[in-house]
């Protein structure tokens, strides 16, 4: 079982209280009406699925109900860091000097 720290509640809780909400830090189109159907399909449906560190959005469903971001290793499933939604993409190089960042490349 994963223990996930909610950056708002500042408590580690069981993964059963949380729901994954997809890739974090996605570049959204400035004017969605101006993009082609193919560009919309790429934006809306296609996501990276790398091996290694990825940036994800999570929601504390059975707690404060707020969205936050997490840095997770998709191989080991370990969550290295959580931070509040709206904050800039976390720099994990200082936290994990040998790790290679793979996710949320867009």
Phi and psi restraints in degrees (range 20) as a CNS / XPLOR table:
assign (resid 1 and name C) (resid 2 and name N)
       (resid 2 and name CA) (resid 2 and name C) 1.0 -82.7 20.0 2
assign (resid 2 and name N) (resid 2 and name CA)
       (resid 2 and name C) (resid 3 and name N) 1.0 142.5 20.0 2
assign (resid 2 and name C) (resid 3 and name N)
       (resid 3 and name CA) (resid 3 and name C) 1.0 -108.3 20.0 2
assign (resid 3 and name N) (resid 3 and name CA)
       (resid 3 and name C) (resid 4 and name N) 1.0 125.2 20.0 2
assign (resid 3 and name C) (resid 4 and name N)
       (resid 4 and name CA) (resid 4 and name C) 1.0 -118.2 20.0 2
assign (resid 4 and name N) (resid 4 and name CA)
       (resid 4 and name C) (resid 5 and name N) 1.0 131.3 20.0 2
assign (resid 4 and name C) (resid 5 and name N)
       (resid 5 and name CA) (resid 5 and name C) 1.0 -92.0 20.0 2
assign (resid 5 and name N) (resid 5 and name CA)
       (resid 5 and name C) (resid 6 and name N) 1.0 118.8 20.0 2
assign (resid 5 and name C) (resid 6 and name N)
       (resid 6 and name CA) (resid 6 and name C) 1.0 -78.9 20.0 2
assign (resid 6 and name N) (resid 6 and name CA)
       (resid 6 and name C) (resid 7 and name N) 1.0 123.5 20.0 2
assign (resid 6 and name C) (resid 7 and name N)
       (resid 7 and name CA) (resid 7 and name C) 1.0 -71.2 20.0 2
assign (resid 7 and name N) (resid 7 and name CA)
       (resid 7 and name C) (resid 8 and name N) 1.0 -12.6 20.0 2
assign (resid 7 and name C) (resid 8 and name N)
       (resid 8 and name CA) (resid 8 and name C) 1.0 -90.5 20.0 2
assign (resid 8 and name N) (resid 8 and name CA)
       (resid 8 and name C) (resid 9 and name N) 1.0 -47.4 20.0 2
assign (resid 8 and name C) (resid 9 and name N)
       (resid 9 and name CA) (resid 9 and name C) 1.0 -78.3 20.0 2
assign (resid 9 and name N) (resid 9 and name CA)
       (resid 9 and name C) (resid 10 and name N) 1.0 -21.5 20.0 2
assign (resid 9 and name C) (resid 10 and name N)
       (resid 10 and name CA) (resid 10 and name C) 1.0 56.4 20.0 2
assign (resid 10 and name N) (resid 10 and name CA)
       (resid 10 and name C) (resid 11 and name N) 1.0 42.3 20.0 2
assign (resid 10 and name C) (resid 11 and name N)
       (resid 11 and name CA) (resid 11 and name C) 1.0 -135.7 20.0 2
assign (resid 11 and name N) (resid 11 and name CA)
       (resid 11 and name C) (resid 12 and name N) 1.0 145.5 20.0 2
assign (resid 11 and name C) (resid 12 and name N)
       (resid 12 and name CA) (resid 12 and name C) 1.0 -85.5 20.0 2
assign (resid 12 and name N) (resid 12 and name CA)
       (resid 12 and name C) (resid 13 and name N) 1.0 127.0 20.0 2
assign (resid 12 and name C) (resid 13 and name N)
       (resid 13 and name CA) (resid 13 and name C) 1.0 -131.5 20.0 2
assign (resid 13 and name N) (resid 13 and name CA)
       (resid 13 and name C) (resid 14 and name N) 1.0 164.0 20.0 2
assign (resid 13 and name C) (resid 14 and name N)
       (resid 14 and name CA) (resid 14 and name C) 1.0 -63.6 20.0 2
assign (resid 14 and name N) (resid 14 and name CA)
       (resid 14 and name C) (resid 15 and name N) 1.0 146.5 20.0 2
assign (resid 14 and name C) (resid 15 and name N)
       (resid 15 and name CA) (resid 15 and name C) 1.0 -58.6 20.0 2
assign (resid 15 and name N) (resid 15 and name CA)
       (resid 15 and name C) (resid 16 and name N) 1.0 -20.3 20.0 2
assign (resid 15 and name C) (resid 16 and name N)
       (resid 16 and name CA) (resid 16 and name C) 1.0 -64.3 20.0 2
assign (resid 16 and name N) (resid 16 and name CA)
       (resid 16 and name C) (resid 17 and name N) 1.0 -20.7 20.0 2
assign (resid 16 and name C) (resid 17 and name N)
       (resid 17 and name CA) (resid 17 and name C) 1.0 -83.5 20.0 2
assign (resid 17 and name N) (resid 17 and name CA)
       (resid 17 and name C) (resid 18 and name N) 1.0 -7.9 20.0 2
assign (resid 17 and name C) (resid 18 and name N)
       (resid 18 and name CA) (resid 18 and name C) 1.0 -118.6 20.0 2
assign (resid 18 and name N) (resid 18 and name CA)
       (resid 18 and name C) (resid 19 and name N) 1.0 159.6 20.0 2
assign (resid 18 and name C) (resid 19 and name N)
       (resid 19 and name CA) (resid 19 and name C) 1.0 -132.3 20.0 2
assign (resid 19 and name N) (resid 19 and name CA)
       (resid 19 and name C) (resid 20 and name N) 1.0 133.2 20.0 2
assign (resid 19 and name C) (resid 20 and name N)
       (resid 20 and name CA) (resid 20 and name C) 1.0 -71.3 20.0 2
assign (resid 20 and name N) (resid 20 and name CA)
       (resid 20 and name C) (resid 21 and name N) 1.0 142.1 20.0 2
assign (resid 20 and name C) (resid 21 and name N)
       (resid 21 and name CA) (resid 21 and name C) 1.0 -126.2 20.0 2
assign (resid 21 and name N) (resid 21 and name CA)
       (resid 21 and name C) (resid 22 and name N) 1.0 22.6 20.0 2
assign (resid 21 and name C) (resid 22 and name N)
       (resid 22 and name CA) (resid 22 and name C) 1.0 94.3 20.0 2
assign (resid 22 and name N) (resid 22 and name CA)
       (resid 22 and name C) (resid 23 and name N) 1.0 -171.4 20.0 2
assign (resid 22 and name C) (resid 23 and name N)
       (resid 23 and name CA) (resid 23 and name C) 1.0 -68.7 20.0 2
assign (resid 23 and name N) (resid 23 and name CA)
       (resid 23 and name C) (resid 24 and name N) 1.0 140.5 20.0 2
assign (resid 23 and name C) (resid 24 and name N)
       (resid 24 and name CA) (resid 24 and name C) 1.0 -96.5 20.0 2
assign (resid 24 and name N) (resid 24 and name CA)
       (resid 24 and name C) (resid 25 and name N) 1.0 162.1 20.0 2
assign (resid 24 and name C) (resid 25 and name N)
       (resid 25 and name CA) (resid 25 and name C) 1.0 59.8 20.0 2
assign (resid 25 and name N) (resid 25 and name CA)
       (resid 25 and name C) (resid 26 and name N) 1.0 45.2 20.0 2
assign (resid 25 and name C) (resid 26 and name N)
       (resid 26 and name CA) (resid 26 and name C) 1.0 -82.2 20.0 2
assign (resid 26 and name N) (resid 26 and name CA)
       (resid 26 and name C) (resid 27 and name N) 1.0 133.1 20.0 2
assign (resid 26 and name C) (resid 27 and name N)
       (resid 27 and name CA) (resid 27 and name C) 1.0 -78.0 20.0 2
assign (resid 27 and name N) (resid 27 and name CA)
       (resid 27 and name C) (resid 28 and name N) 1.0 112.1 20.0 2
assign (resid 27 and name C) (resid 28 and name N)
       (resid 28 and name CA) (resid 28 and name C) 1.0 -91.8 20.0 2
assign (resid 28 and name N) (resid 28 and name CA)
       (resid 28 and name C) (resid 29 and name N) 1.0 146.5 20.0 2
assign (resid 28 and name C) (resid 29 and name N)
       (resid 29 and name CA) (resid 29 and name C) 1.0 -61.8 20.0 2
assign (resid 29 and name N) (resid 29 and name CA)
       (resid 29 and name C) (resid 30 and name N) 1.0 142.7 20.0 2
assign (resid 29 and name C) (resid 30 and name N)
       (resid 30 and name CA) (resid 30 and name C) 1.0 -65.1 20.0 2
assign (resid 30 and name N) (resid 30 and name CA)
       (resid 30 and name C) (resid 31 and name N) 1.0 -45.5 20.0 2
assign (resid 30 and name C) (resid 31 and name N)
       (resid 31 and name CA) (resid 31 and name C) 1.0 -132.2 20.0 2
assign (resid 31 and name N) (resid 31 and name CA)
       (resid 31 and name C) (resid 32 and name N) 1.0 100.5 20.0 2
assign (resid 31 and name C) (resid 32 and name N)
       (resid 32 and name CA) (resid 32 and name C) 1.0 -64.5 20.0 2
assign (resid 32 and name N) (resid 32 and name CA)
       (resid 32 and name C) (resid 33 and name N) 1.0 -22.8 20.0 2
assign (resid 32 and name C) (resid 33 and name N)
       (resid 33 and name CA) (resid 33 and name C) 1.0 -71.7 20.0 2
assign (resid 33 and name N) (resid 33 and name CA)
       (resid 33 and name C) (resid 34 and name N) 1.0 -19.8 20.0 2
assign (resid 33 and name C) (resid 34 and name N)
       (resid 34 and name CA) (resid 34 and name C) 1.0 -90.7 20.0 2
assign (resid 34 and name N) (resid 34 and name CA)
       (resid 34 and name C) (resid 35 and name N) 1.0 -4.6 20.0 2
assign (resid 34 and name C) (resid 35 and name N)
       (resid 35 and name CA) (resid 35 and name C) 1.0 -94.7 20.0 2
assign (resid 35 and name N) (resid 35 and name CA)
       (resid 35 and name C) (resid 36 and name N) 1.0 157.5 20.0 2
assign (resid 35 and name C) (resid 36 and name N)
       (resid 36 and name CA) (resid 36 and name C) 1.0 -76.5 20.0 2
assign (resid 36 and name N) (resid 36 and name CA)
       (resid 36 and name C) (resid 37 and name N) 1.0 167.8 20.0 2
assign (resid 36 and name C) (resid 37 and name N)
       (resid 37 and name CA) (resid 37 and name C) 1.0 -61.2 20.0 2
assign (resid 37 and name N) (resid 37 and name CA)
       (resid 37 and name C) (resid 38 and name N) 1.0 -38.3 20.0 2
assign (resid 37 and name C) (resid 38 and name N)
       (resid 38 and name CA) (resid 38 and name C) 1.0 -66.1 20.0 2
assign (resid 38 and name N) (resid 38 and name CA)
       (resid 38 and name C) (resid 39 and name N) 1.0 -42.4 20.0 2
assign (resid 38 and name C) (resid 39 and name N)
       (resid 39 and name CA) (resid 39 and name C) 1.0 -64.6 20.0 2
assign (resid 39 and name N) (resid 39 and name CA)
       (resid 39 and name C) (resid 40 and name N) 1.0 -38.2 20.0 2
assign (resid 39 and name C) (resid 40 and name N)
       (resid 40 and name CA) (resid 40 and name C) 1.0 -64.5 20.0 2
assign (resid 40 and name N) (resid 40 and name CA)
       (resid 40 and name C) (resid 41 and name N) 1.0 -44.1 20.0 2
assign (resid 40 and name C) (resid 41 and name N)
       (resid 41 and name CA) (resid 41 and name C) 1.0 -60.8 20.0 2
assign (resid 41 and name N) (resid 41 and name CA)
       (resid 41 and name C) (resid 42 and name N) 1.0 -42.7 20.0 2
assign (resid 41 and name C) (resid 42 and name N)
       (resid 42 and name CA) (resid 42 and name C) 1.0 -61.7 20.0 2
assign (resid 42 and name N) (resid 42 and name CA)
       (resid 42 and name C) (resid 43 and name N) 1.0 -45.2 20.0 2
assign (resid 42 and name C) (resid 43 and name N)
       (resid 43 and name CA) (resid 43 and name C) 1.0 -65.7 20.0 2
assign (resid 43 and name N) (resid 43 and name CA)
       (resid 43 and name C) (resid 44 and name N) 1.0 -45.3 20.0 2
assign (resid 43 and name C) (resid 44 and name N)
       (resid 44 and name CA) (resid 44 and name C) 1.0 -81.7 20.0 2
assign (resid 44 and name N) (resid 44 and name CA)
       (resid 44 and name C) (resid 45 and name N) 1.0 -38.0 20.0 2
assign (resid 44 and name C) (resid 45 and name N)
       (resid 45 and name CA) (resid 45 and name C) 1.0 -105.8 20.0 2
assign (resid 45 and name N) (resid 45 and name CA)
       (resid 45 and name C) (resid 46 and name N) 1.0 -31.3 20.0 2
assign (resid 45 and name C) (resid 46 and name N)
       (resid 46 and name CA) (resid 46 and name C) 1.0 -91.6 20.0 2
assign (resid 46 and name N) (resid 46 and name CA)
       (resid 46 and name C) (resid 47 and name N) 1.0 129.6 20.0 2
assign (resid 46 and name C) (resid 47 and name N)
       (resid 47 and name CA) (resid 47 and name C) 1.0 -131.7 20.0 2
assign (resid 47 and name N) (resid 47 and name CA)
       (resid 47 and name C) (resid 48 and name N) 1.0 152.9 20.0 2
assign (resid 47 and name C) (resid 48 and name N)
       (resid 48 and name CA) (resid 48 and name C) 1.0 -70.1 20.0 2
assign (resid 48 and name N) (resid 48 and name CA)
       (resid 48 and name C) (resid 49 and name N) 1.0 150.6 20.0 2
assign (resid 48 and name C) (resid 49 and name N)
       (resid 49 and name CA) (resid 49 and name C) 1.0 -139.2 20.0 2
assign (resid 49 and name N) (resid 49 and name CA)
       (resid 49 and name C) (resid 50 and name N) 1.0 63.2 20.0 2
assign (resid 49 and name C) (resid 50 and name N)
       (resid 50 and name CA) (resid 50 and name C) 1.0 -80.2 20.0 2
assign (resid 50 and name N) (resid 50 and name CA)
       (resid 50 and name C) (resid 51 and name N) 1.0 165.3 20.0 2
assign (resid 50 and name C) (resid 51 and name N)
       (resid 51 and name CA) (resid 51 and name C) 1.0 -96.7 20.0 2
assign (resid 51 and name N) (resid 51 and name CA)
       (resid 51 and name C) (resid 52 and name N) 1.0 124.0 20.0 2
assign (resid 51 and name C) (resid 52 and name N)
       (resid 52 and name CA) (resid 52 and name C) 1.0 124.6 20.0 2
assign (resid 52 and name N) (resid 52 and name CA)
       (resid 52 and name C) (resid 53 and name N) 1.0 -153.2 20.0 2
assign (resid 52 and name C) (resid 53 and name N)
       (resid 53 and name CA) (resid 53 and name C) 1.0 -73.3 20.0 2
assign (resid 53 and name N) (resid 53 and name CA)
       (resid 53 and name C) (resid 54 and name N) 1.0 132.0 20.0 2
assign (resid 53 and name C) (resid 54 and name N)
       (resid 54 and name CA) (resid 54 and name C) 1.0 -132.7 20.0 2
assign (resid 54 and name N) (resid 54 and name CA)
       (resid 54 and name C) (resid 55 and name N) 1.0 154.5 20.0 2
assign (resid 54 and name C) (resid 55 and name N)
       (resid 55 and name CA) (resid 55 and name C) 1.0 -104.2 20.0 2
assign (resid 55 and name N) (resid 55 and name CA)
       (resid 55 and name C) (resid 56 and name N) 1.0 125.2 20.0 2
assign (resid 55 and name C) (resid 56 and name N)
       (resid 56 and name CA) (resid 56 and name C) 1.0 -130.1 20.0 2
assign (resid 56 and name N) (resid 56 and name CA)
       (resid 56 and name C) (resid 57 and name N) 1.0 157.3 20.0 2
assign (resid 56 and name C) (resid 57 and name N)
       (resid 57 and name CA) (resid 57 and name C) 1.0 -97.9 20.0 2
assign (resid 57 and name N) (resid 57 and name CA)
       (resid 57 and name C) (resid 58 and name N) 1.0 140.9 20.0 2
assign (resid 57 and name C) (resid 58 and name N)
       (resid 58 and name CA) (resid 58 and name C) 1.0 -133.0 20.0 2
assign (resid 58 and name N) (resid 58 and name CA)
       (resid 58 and name C) (resid 59 and name N) 1.0 159.3 20.0 2
assign (resid 58 and name C) (resid 59 and name N)
       (resid 59 and name CA) (resid 59 and name C) 1.0 -129.7 20.0 2
assign (resid 59 and name N) (resid 59 and name CA)
       (resid 59 and name C) (resid 60 and name N) 1.0 133.3 20.0 2
assign (resid 59 and name C) (resid 60 and name N)
       (resid 60 and name CA) (resid 60 and name C) 1.0 -85.5 20.0 2
assign (resid 60 and name N) (resid 60 and name CA)
       (resid 60 and name C) (resid 61 and name N) 1.0 79.3 20.0 2
assign (resid 60 and name C) (resid 61 and name N)
       (resid 61 and name CA) (resid 61 and name C) 1.0 -60.3 20.0 2
assign (resid 61 and name N) (resid 61 and name CA)
       (resid 61 and name C) (resid 62 and name N) 1.0 -44.9 20.0 2
assign (resid 61 and name C) (resid 62 and name N)
       (resid 62 and name CA) (resid 62 and name C) 1.0 -105.0 20.0 2
assign (resid 62 and name N) (resid 62 and name CA)
       (resid 62 and name C) (resid 63 and name N) 1.0 36.1 20.0 2
assign (resid 62 and name C) (resid 63 and name N)
       (resid 63 and name CA) (resid 63 and name C) 1.0 -142.8 20.0 2
assign (resid 63 and name N) (resid 63 and name CA)
       (resid 63 and name C) (resid 64 and name N) 1.0 -118.0 20.0 2
assign (resid 63 and name C) (resid 64 and name N)
       (resid 64 and name CA) (resid 64 and name C) 1.0 -77.4 20.0 2
assign (resid 64 and name N) (resid 64 and name CA)
       (resid 64 and name C) (resid 65 and name N) 1.0 -16.3 20.0 2
assign (resid 64 and name C) (resid 65 and name N)
       (resid 65 and name CA) (resid 65 and name C) 1.0 79.2 20.0 2
assign (resid 65 and name N) (resid 65 and name CA)
       (resid 65 and name C) (resid 66 and name N) 1.0 6.3 20.0 2
assign (resid 65 and name C) (resid 66 and name N)
       (resid 66 and name CA) (resid 66 and name C) 1.0 -91.8 20.0 2
assign (resid 66 and name N) (resid 66 and name CA)
       (resid 66 and name C) (resid 67 and name N) 1.0 154.3 20.0 2
assign (resid 66 and name C) (resid 67 and name N)
       (resid 67 and name CA) (resid 67 and name C) 1.0 -86.2 20.0 2
assign (resid 67 and name N) (resid 67 and name CA)
       (resid 67 and name C) (resid 68 and name N) 1.0 146.7 20.0 2
assign (resid 67 and name C) (resid 68 and name N)
       (resid 68 and name CA) (resid 68 and name C) 1.0 -150.0 20.0 2
assign (resid 68 and name N) (resid 68 and name CA)
       (resid 68 and name C) (resid 69 and name N) 1.0 171.9 20.0 2
assign (resid 68 and name C) (resid 69 and name N)
       (resid 69 and name CA) (resid 69 and name C) 1.0 -108.7 20.0 2
assign (resid 69 and name N) (resid 69 and name CA)
       (resid 69 and name C) (resid 70 and name N) 1.0 152.4 20.0 2
assign (resid 69 and name C) (resid 70 and name N)
       (resid 70 and name CA) (resid 70 and name C) 1.0 -138.9 20.0 2
assign (resid 70 and name N) (resid 70 and name CA)
       (resid 70 and name C) (resid 71 and name N) 1.0 148.1 20.0 2
assign (resid 70 and name C) (resid 71 and name N)
       (resid 71 and name CA) (resid 71 and name C) 1.0 -105.4 20.0 2
assign (resid 71 and name N) (resid 71 and name CA)
       (resid 71 and name C) (resid 72 and name N) 1.0 116.6 20.0 2
assign (resid 71 and name C) (resid 72 and name N)
       (resid 72 and name CA) (resid 72 and name C) 1.0 -128.2 20.0 2
assign (resid 72 and name N) (resid 72 and name CA)
       (resid 72 and name C) (resid 73 and name N) 1.0 144.2 20.0 2
assign (resid 72 and name C) (resid 73 and name N)
       (resid 73 and name CA) (resid 73 and name C) 1.0 -87.2 20.0 2
assign (resid 73 and name N) (resid 73 and name CA)
       (resid 73 and name C) (resid 74 and name N) 1.0 117.4 20.0 2
assign (resid 73 and name C) (resid 74 and name N)
       (resid 74 and name CA) (resid 74 and name C) 1.0 -73.2 20.0 2
assign (resid 74 and name N) (resid 74 and name CA)
       (resid 74 and name C) (resid 75 and name N) 1.0 -11.4 20.0 2
assign (resid 74 and name C) (resid 75 and name N)
       (resid 75 and name CA) (resid 75 and name C) 1.0 -87.9 20.0 2
assign (resid 75 and name N) (resid 75 and name CA)
       (resid 75 and name C) (resid 76 and name N) 1.0 -52.6 20.0 2
assign (resid 75 and name C) (resid 76 and name N)
       (resid 76 and name CA) (resid 76 and name C) 1.0 -89.7 20.0 2
assign (resid 76 and name N) (resid 76 and name CA)
       (resid 76 and name C) (resid 77 and name N) 1.0 -14.8 20.0 2
assign (resid 76 and name C) (resid 77 and name N)
       (resid 77 and name CA) (resid 77 and name C) 1.0 71.5 20.0 2
assign (resid 77 and name N) (resid 77 and name CA)
       (resid 77 and name C) (resid 78 and name N) 1.0 10.0 20.0 2
assign (resid 77 and name C) (resid 78 and name N)
       (resid 78 and name CA) (resid 78 and name C) 1.0 -78.0 20.0 2
assign (resid 78 and name N) (resid 78 and name CA)
       (resid 78 and name C) (resid 79 and name N) 1.0 134.2 20.0 2
assign (resid 78 and name C) (resid 79 and name N)
       (resid 79 and name CA) (resid 79 and name C) 1.0 -95.2 20.0 2
assign (resid 79 and name N) (resid 79 and name CA)
       (resid 79 and name C) (resid 80 and name N) 1.0 118.4 20.0 2
assign (resid 79 and name C) (resid 80 and name N)
       (resid 80 and name CA) (resid 80 and name C) 1.0 -88.3 20.0 2
assign (resid 80 and name N) (resid 80 and name CA)
       (resid 80 and name C) (resid 81 and name N) 1.0 -30.2 20.0 2
assign (resid 80 and name C) (resid 81 and name N)
       (resid 81 and name CA) (resid 81 and name C) 1.0 -159.0 20.0 2
assign (resid 81 and name N) (resid 81 and name CA)
       (resid 81 and name C) (resid 82 and name N) 1.0 141.7 20.0 2
assign (resid 81 and name C) (resid 82 and name N)
       (resid 82 and name CA) (resid 82 and name C) 1.0 -126.2 20.0 2
assign (resid 82 and name N) (resid 82 and name CA)
       (resid 82 and name C) (resid 83 and name N) 1.0 148.7 20.0 2
assign (resid 82 and name C) (resid 83 and name N)
       (resid 83 and name CA) (resid 83 and name C) 1.0 -152.8 20.0 2
assign (resid 83 and name N) (resid 83 and name CA)
       (resid 83 and name C) (resid 84 and name N) 1.0 159.2 20.0 2
assign (resid 83 and name C) (resid 84 and name N)
       (resid 84 and name CA) (resid 84 and name C) 1.0 -66.7 20.0 2
assign (resid 84 and name N) (resid 84 and name CA)
       (resid 84 and name C) (resid 85 and name N) 1.0 146.3 20.0 2
assign (resid 84 and name C) (resid 85 and name N)
       (resid 85 and name CA) (resid 85 and name C) 1.0 -61.7 20.0 2
assign (resid 85 and name N) (resid 85 and name CA)
       (resid 85 and name C) (resid 86 and name N) 1.0 143.1 20.0 2
assign (resid 85 and name C) (resid 86 and name N)
       (resid 86 and name CA) (resid 86 and name C) 1.0 93.0 20.0 2
assign (resid 86 and name N) (resid 86 and name CA)
       (resid 86 and name C) (resid 87 and name N) 1.0 -17.5 20.0 2
assign (resid 86 and name C) (resid 87 and name N)
       (resid 87 and name CA) (resid 87 and name C) 1.0 -76.8 20.0 2
assign (resid 87 and name N) (resid 87 and name CA)
       (resid 87 and name C) (resid 88 and name N) 1.0 154.0 20.0 2
assign (resid 87 and name C) (resid 88 and name N)
       (resid 88 and name CA) (resid 88 and name C) 1.0 -62.7 20.0 2
assign (resid 88 and name N) (resid 88 and name CA)
       (resid 88 and name C) (resid 89 and name N) 1.0 158.5 20.0 2
assign (resid 88 and name C) (resid 89 and name N)
       (resid 89 and name CA) (resid 89 and name C) 1.0 -54.1 20.0 2
assign (resid 89 and name N) (resid 89 and name CA)
       (resid 89 and name C) (resid 90 and name N) 1.0 127.7 20.0 2
assign (resid 89 and name C) (resid 90 and name N)
       (resid 90 and name CA) (resid 90 and name C) 1.0 -67.1 20.0 2
assign (resid 90 and name N) (resid 90 and name CA)
       (resid 90 and name C) (resid 91 and name N) 1.0 139.8 20.0 2
assign (resid 90 and name C) (resid 91 and name N)
       (resid 91 and name CA) (resid 91 and name C) 1.0 -89.8 20.0 2
assign (resid 91 and name N) (resid 91 and name CA)
       (resid 91 and name C) (resid 92 and name N) 1.0 106.6 20.0 2
assign (resid 91 and name C) (resid 92 and name N)
       (resid 92 and name CA) (resid 92 and name C) 1.0 -90.8 20.0 2
assign (resid 92 and name N) (resid 92 and name CA)
       (resid 92 and name C) (resid 93 and name N) 1.0 -3.5 20.0 2
assign (resid 92 and name C) (resid 93 and name N)
       (resid 93 and name CA) (resid 93 and name C) 1.0 -63.6 20.0 2
assign (resid 93 and name N) (resid 93 and name CA)
       (resid 93 and name C) (resid 94 and name N) 1.0 -36.1 20.0 2
assign (resid 93 and name C) (resid 94 and name N)
       (resid 94 and name CA) (resid 94 and name C) 1.0 -72.8 20.0 2
assign (resid 94 and name N) (resid 94 and name CA)
       (resid 94 and name C) (resid 95 and name N) 1.0 -34.0 20.0 2
assign (resid 94 and name C) (resid 95 and name N)
       (resid 95 and name CA) (resid 95 and name C) 1.0 -74.0 20.0 2
assign (resid 95 and name N) (resid 95 and name CA)
       (resid 95 and name C) (resid 96 and name N) 1.0 -41.7 20.0 2
assign (resid 95 and name C) (resid 96 and name N)
       (resid 96 and name CA) (resid 96 and name C) 1.0 -131.4 20.0 2
assign (resid 96 and name N) (resid 96 and name CA)
       (resid 96 and name C) (resid 97 and name N) 1.0 83.6 20.0 2
assign (resid 96 and name C) (resid 97 and name N)
       (resid 97 and name CA) (resid 97 and name C) 1.0 -61.0 20.0 2
assign (resid 97 and name N) (resid 97 and name CA)
       (resid 97 and name C) (resid 98 and name N) 1.0 -25.6 20.0 2
assign (resid 97 and name C) (resid 98 and name N)
       (resid 98 and name CA) (resid 98 and name C) 1.0 -97.3 20.0 2
assign (resid 98 and name N) (resid 98 and name CA)
       (resid 98 and name C) (resid 99 and name N) 1.0 -2.0 20.0 2
assign (resid 98 and name C) (resid 99 and name N)
       (resid 99 and name CA) (resid 99 and name C) 1.0 -80.9 20.0 2
assign (resid 99 and name N) (resid 99 and name CA)
       (resid 99 and name C) (resid 100 and name N) 1.0 151.3 20.0 2
assign (resid 99 and name C) (resid 100 and name N)
       (resid 100 and name CA) (resid 100 and name C) 1.0 -111.8 20.0 2
assign (resid 100 and name N) (resid 100 and name CA)
       (resid 100 and name C) (resid 101 and name N) 1.0 122.6 20.0 2
assign (resid 100 and name C) (resid 101 and name N)
       (resid 101 and name CA) (resid 101 and name C) 1.0 -77.1 20.0 2
assign (resid 101 and name N) (resid 101 and name CA)
       (resid 101 and name C) (resid 102 and name N) 1.0 129.5 20.0 2
assign (resid 101 and name C) (resid 102 and name N)
       (resid 102 and name CA) (resid 102 and name C) 1.0 -121.3 20.0 2
assign (resid 102 and name N) (resid 102 and name CA)
       (resid 102 and name C) (resid 103 and name N) 1.0 -37.8 20.0 2
assign (resid 102 and name C) (resid 103 and name N)
       (resid 103 and name CA) (resid 103 and name C) 1.0 -83.6 20.0 2
assign (resid 103 and name N) (resid 103 and name CA)
       (resid 103 and name C) (resid 104 and name N) 1.0 167.6 20.0 2
assign (resid 103 and name C) (resid 104 and name N)
       (resid 104 and name CA) (resid 104 and name C) 1.0 52.4 20.0 2
assign (resid 104 and name N) (resid 104 and name CA)
       (resid 104 and name C) (resid 105 and name N) 1.0 52.5 20.0 2
assign (resid 104 and name C) (resid 105 and name N)
       (resid 105 and name CA) (resid 105 and name C) 1.0 -81.0 20.0 2
assign (resid 105 and name N) (resid 105 and name CA)
       (resid 105 and name C) (resid 106 and name N) 1.0 -11.1 20.0 2
